Amino acid sequence: MARKGKDFWTTMGEANAAFPPTRLSLLARLKQGGANTRAESIDTIVRAYWKPLYAFLRAQGHRNEDAKDLVQGFCHELVEKGHLSKYDRSRGSFRTYLRVRLRGFARDQGAMDRAVKRGGARRRVPLQEAEDLQALADRGPQTAADEAFDRAWAAGHLERAFERWKEWLTRRGKSRFLPLAELVKSGGPGKLPPIAQIARDLSHAGDVEVTEADVRHFFERDMKRLRDELFAEVSEWTSDEEDAREELAYLLRCLTR
């Protein structure tokens, strides 16, 4: 059988693992950008962090619409008031920095009937509506706000890394393994049936025979690409390789909770 899920996720970020070289992170580019990049910065931050920010506010007790308004206002303020340039890695991760800033921002807005309303010339970035938002809010109303943020943060990074990984598998002519990739995503390798059964199921589902050796290669080689995609994902919001390794290790711990 495949390795247990917890063992798999935790060993993906082990200290002696080889990772691709980091490049100038998205966070660094946003911090260095001028006025012309502000709108793009808002878009980027909202699309990457709206679920964790929203989950944090909902866990604090804010209503659905109020939480969405606060996320919008917070992201505008983060960029327009130059808070990105004030981020100092020595004082904590960007993830922690956002949580602290958001907590203060929400507090400063006072009562929820005065939640920030952004209009006029400012462009609103559309937040995903309805089911996904409500599903996040319903995951556990008793969960601490910080834990809700981290859970949504890890899930978002994993989702984006998985999509790139599946595209890579397709380009490599391994689309027959996409159903297996989805099973890995939903429950981790520890939730999978024996390798022999996986090979039979994949062979029956497609037009190409999949052997047990093919499945073993998938777990031993192709899954490493997923780790690389996860590393690349967290690297966008970190300052250097050491920072990225720490964030990846934390993300993987979140996935095993």
C-alpha positions as CSV (number, residue, x, y, z in Angstrom):
1,M,0.0,0.0,0.0
2,A,1.0,3.6,-0.3
3,R,2.7,5.3,2.6
4,K,0.5,6.7,5.4
5,G,-0.8,10.2,4.7
6,K,0.8,11.8,7.7
7,D,4.2,10.3,6.9
8,F,4.0,11.4,3.3
9,W,3.0,15.0,4.0
10,T,5.5,15.5,6.8
11,T,8.5,14.0,4.9
12,M,7.8,16.1,1.8
13,G,9.4,19.1,3.6
14,E,12.2,17.3,5.4
15,A,15.4,19.3,5.9
16,N,17.6,17.2,3.5
17,A,15.1,17.4,0.6
18,A,16.3,19.1,-2.6
19,F,14.2,22.0,-3.7
20,P,14.3,24.1,-6.9
21,P,16.1,27.4,-6.6
22,T,14.0,30.3,-5.4
23,R,13.5,33.4,-7.5
24,L,12.5,36.9,-6.6
25,S,9.2,36.2,-4.8
26,L,5.9,37.7,-5.7
27,L,5.9,39.4,-2.2
28,A,9.2,41.1,-3.0
29,R,7.9,42.3,-6.4
30,L,4.8,43.7,-4.8
31,K,6.8,45.5,-2.2
32,Q,9.2,47.0,-4.7
33,G,6.4,48.0,-7.2
34,G,5.4,51.6,-7.7
35,A,2.0,53.2,-8.1
36,N,1.4,51.4,-11.4
37,T,1.4,48.0,-9.7
38,R,-1.0,48.9,-6.9
39,A,-4.2,47.6,-8.6
40,E,-2.4,44.5,-9.6
41,S,-1.1,44.1,-6.1
42,I,-4.6,44.3,-4.6
43,D,-5.8,41.7,-7.1
44,T,-3.0,39.3,-6.3
45,I,-3.3,39.5,-2.6
46,V,-7.1,39.1,-2.6
47,R,-7.0,36.1,-5.0
48,A,-4.3,34.4,-2.9
49,Y,-5.5,35.3,0.6
50,W,-9.2,36.1,0.6
51,K,-10.2,32.7,1.9
52,P,-7.8,32.7,4.9
53,L,-8.8,36.3,5.7
54,Y,-12.5,35.6,5.4
55,A,-12.2,32.4,7.5
56,F,-10.4,34.4,10.2
57,L,-13.1,37.0,10.3
58,R,-15.9,34.5,10.3
59,A,-14.3,32.6,13.1
60,Q,-14.2,35.8,15.1
61,G,-18.0,36.1,14.7
62,H,-18.4,38.5,11.8
63,R,-21.3,38.0,9.5
64,N,-20.9,36.8,5.9
65,E,-21.3,40.2,4.1
66,D,-19.5,42.1,6.8
67,A,-16.5,39.7,6.6
68,K,-16.4,40.1,2.8
69,D,-16.5,43.9,3.1
70,L,-13.7,43.9,5.7
71,V,-11.5,41.7,3.4
72,Q,-12.0,44.2,0.6
73,G,-11.2,47.2,2.8
74,F,-8.2,45.5,4.4
75,C,-6.6,44.6,1.1
76,H,-7.0,48.1,-0.2
77,E,-5.5,49.6,2.9
78,L,-2.6,47.0,2.9
79,V,-1.5,48.3,-0.5
80,E,-2.6,52.0,-0.5
81,K,-1.0,52.8,2.9
82,G,2.2,51.0,2.1
83,H,1.9,48.3,4.7
84,L,3.6,45.8,2.3
85,S,6.8,47.7,2.4
86,K,6.7,47.7,6.2
87,Y,6.7,43.9,6.5
88,D,9.8,42.6,8.3
89,R,10.5,38.9,8.0
90,S,12.6,39.0,11.2
91,R,9.4,39.6,13.2
92,G,7.5,36.7,11.7
93,S,6.0,35.2,8.6
94,F,3.9,37.1,6.1
95,R,1.1,34.8,7.1
96,T,1.4,36.0,10.7
97,Y,1.8,39.6,9.6
98,L,-1.4,39.5,7.7
99,R,-3.3,38.0,10.6
100,V,-2.0,40.7,13.0
101,R,-2.8,43.5,10.6
102,L,-6.3,42.1,9.9
103,R,-7.1,41.8,13.6
104,G,-6.2,45.4,14.1
105,F,-8.0,46.6,11.0
106,A,-11.2,44.8,12.0
107,R,-11.0,46.2,15.5
108,D,-10.5,49.7,14.2
109,Q,-13.7,49.5,12.1
110,G,-15.8,49.6,15.3
111,A,-19.3,48.1,15.2
112,M,-20.1,45.9,12.2
113,D,-22.8,48.2,11.0
114,R,-19.9,50.6,10.1
115,A,-18.0,47.9,8.1
116,V,-15.8,49.4,5.4
117,K,-17.6,50.2,2.2
118,R,-15.3,50.7,-0.8
119,G,-16.7,52.5,-3.9
120,G,-16.3,55.4,-6.1
121,A,-13.1,55.3,-8.2
122,R,-11.7,52.3,-6.3
123,R,-12.1,49.1,-8.1
124,R,-13.6,46.2,-6.2
125,V,-12.1,42.8,-6.7
126,P,-14.8,40.2,-7.0
127,L,-14.8,37.6,-4.1
128,Q,-16.2,34.2,-4.8
129,E,-19.7,34.0,-3.6
130,A,-22.2,31.6,-1.9
131,E,-21.3,27.9,-1.5
132,D,-17.5,28.1,-1.1
133,L,-17.7,31.0,1.3
134,Q,-20.4,29.4,3.4
135,A,-18.6,26.0,3.4
136,L,-15.6,27.7,4.9
137,A,-17.7,29.4,7.5
138,D,-19.4,26.2,8.4
139,R,-16.3,24.1,8.9
140,G,-16.2,24.7,12.6
141,P,-17.6,27.8,14.2
142,Q,-15.8,26.9,17.5
143,T,-12.4,26.9,15.8
144,A,-10.0,29.6,16.9
145,A,-9.6,32.4,14.3
146,D,-5.9,31.7,13.9
147,E,-6.5,28.1,13.2
148,A,-9.2,28.9,10.7
149,F,-6.9,31.2,8.9
150,D,-4.1,28.7,8.8
151,R,-6.4,25.9,7.6
152,A,-7.7,28.0,4.8
153,W,-4.2,29.3,4.0
154,A,-2.8,25.8,3.6
155,A,-5.8,24.6,1.6
156,G,-5.4,27.5,-0.8
157,H,-1.7,26.9,-1.4
158,L,-2.4,23.1,-1.9
159,E,-5.2,23.8,-4.4
160,R,-3.0,26.0,-6.6
161,A,0.0,23.7,-6.4
162,F,-2.3,20.7,-7.3
163,E,-3.6,22.5,-10.4
164,R,-0.1,23.2,-11.6
165,W,0.9,19.6,-10.8
166,K,-2.0,18.2,-12.8
167,E,-1.1,20.4,-15.8
168,W,2.4,19.1,-15.5
169,L,1.2,15.5,-15.5
170,T,-0.9,16.2,-18.6
171,R,2.0,17.7,-20.5
172,R,4.1,14.7,-19.6
173,G,1.5,12.4,-21.1
174,K,0.4,11.1,-17.8
175,S,-3.2,12.1,-17.8
176,R,-4.2,8.6,-16.9
177,F,-2.9,9.3,-13.4
178,L,-5.2,12.3,-12.9
179,P,-7.9,10.3,-11.1
180,L,-5.1,9.1,-8.7
181,A,-4.0,12.6,-8.2
182,E,-7.5,13.6,-7.1
183,L,-7.6,10.7,-4.6
184,V,-4.2,11.9,-3.2
185,K,-5.6,15.4,-2.8
186,S,-8.8,14.3,-1.1
187,G,-7.3,12.1,1.5
188,G,-3.6,11.7,1.2
189,P,-1.7,8.6,0.1
190,G,-2.6,6.8,3.4
191,K,-6.3,6.7,2.3
192,L,-5.5,4.9,-0.9
193,P,-6.1,1.2,-1.7
194,P,-3.2,-1.2,-2.4
195,I,-1.0,-0.5,-5.4
196,A,-2.2,-3.6,-7.3
197,Q,-5.8,-2.4,-7.0
198,I,-4.9,1.2,-8.1
199,A,-3.2,-0.3,-11.2
200,R,-6.3,-2.3,-12.1
201,D,-8.7,0.6,-11.5
202,L,-6.6,3.0,-13.6
203,S,-6.3,0.4,-16.4
204,H,-10.1,-0.2,-16.4
205,A,-10.8,3.5,-16.4
206,G,-8.6,4.3,-19.5
207,D,-7.4,2.8,-22.7
208,V,-3.8,2.2,-21.6
209,E,-2.7,-0.5,-19.3
210,V,-1.2,0.8,-16.0
211,T,1.2,-1.6,-14.2
212,E,2.1,-1.7,-10.6
213,A,5.5,-0.4,-11.5
214,D,3.9,2.6,-13.1
215,V,2.0,3.3,-9.9
216,R,5.2,3.0,-7.8
217,H,7.0,5.3,-10.2
218,F,4.1,7.8,-9.7
219,F,4.5,7.8,-5.9
220,E,8.3,7.7,-6.0
221,R,9.0,10.2,-8.7
222,D,5.9,12.1,-9.9
223,M,4.8,13.0,-6.4
224,K,8.1,14.9,-5.9
225,R,6.9,17.3,-8.5
226,L,4.0,18.1,-6.3
227,R,6.4,18.9,-3.5
228,D,8.2,21.2,-5.9
229,E,5.0,22.9,-6.8
230,L,4.1,23.4,-3.1
231,F,7.6,24.9,-2.5
232,A,7.2,27.2,-5.4
233,E,3.8,28.3,-4.1
234,V,5.0,29.2,-0.7
235,S,8.1,30.8,-2.1
236,E,6.0,33.5,-3.7
237,W,5.2,34.8,-0.3
238,T,8.5,34.4,1.4
239,S,11.8,36.3,1.5
240,D,14.4,33.5,0.9
241,E,14.8,29.7,0.7
242,E,15.1,29.3,4.4
243,D,11.9,31.2,4.9
244,A,10.2,29.1,2.2
245,R,11.3,25.8,3.8
246,E,9.9,26.9,7.1
247,E,6.6,27.9,5.6
248,L,6.4,24.6,3.6
249,A,7.0,22.6,6.8
250,Y,4.3,24.5,8.5
251,L,1.9,24.1,5.6
252,L,2.5,20.3,5.6
253,R,1.8,20.2,9.4
254,C,-1.5,21.9,8.8
255,L,-2.4,19.3,6.3
256,T,-2.0,16.5,8.8
257,R,-4.0,18.0,11.6
